[in-house]
C-alpha cells in the first residue's frame, strides 16, 4: 500500500522503484506542514507580545 500515491488507480505494478520521485499528495502535505509551522511560530510571537 502506497499512502503517498496520487494516482486514482494506485500503482500499476508491485515493483519498488529506486529514485526520488514523489506525488502531488506529498507536495501538498509538506506545504500544509510548513504553513502550520509558520502559523504556530506567528501565534507564539503574538502570545509573547501580550505578556
PyMOL commands that set and color helices and strands:
alter all, ss='L'
color gray80, all
select helices_A, chain A and resi 24-50
alter helices_A, ss='H'
color red, helices_A
deselect
rebuild
show_as cartoon
